[in-house]
Amino acid sequence: MSKRLVGLTALSVFVAATALEAQPVNAAANPNRVALEQQFRERSAKVAQQKLGLTDAQLAQLEESNARFAPQINQLVMQERDTRRQLRVEMTSGNQANQQRVSDLLDNTVRLQKQRIALVEAEQKDLARFLSPVQRAGYVSLQAQFRKRAQELTRENAAQRPGAGKGQGAA
């Protein structure tokens, strides 16, 4: 049953990630997005509570922490994806690539990596307020599993879409 629940949660991660990528940010124009995000949060919470042995109080604090950090993480992910996309575009020019533009994009990549590290540190400090070190490590592992499965599902979905071909892989 736990594998099935993890699978369902990973699927909800995929659905939510796909919905977040494909739909504009205006939630009023996209009521489905709000429902998908809520469904994802509920399923993730159940899996986290079961896998990590969280109390209801810890779960509530985890949800609050996620609500604080998720927007920052999502923004950073979008910036990283956009930077990689721009760098790929520039590099397809071969010898005609704009050297200064490539340099700026590489600098931006390093800046975003530093932001990611600072964000992870802040999130871990916040989680340490109410999770044991073992629970925090389990949570990091659970997040990695969800991300990996979501990426796999995203690739599978992209491969099945009409017109999916060369150069249209995930960022």
Salt bridges, closest charged atoms under 4 A:
GLU21 OE2 - ARG81 NH2 3.62
GLU37 OE2 - ARG33 NE 2.91
GLU80 OE1 - ARG116 NH2 2.41
ASP82 OD1 - ARG85 NH2 2.75
ASP126 OD2 - ARG68 NH2 2.58
ASP126 OD1 - ARG129 NE 2.79
GLU152 OE1 - ARG149 NH1 3.14
GLU156 OE2 - ARG149 NH1 3.98
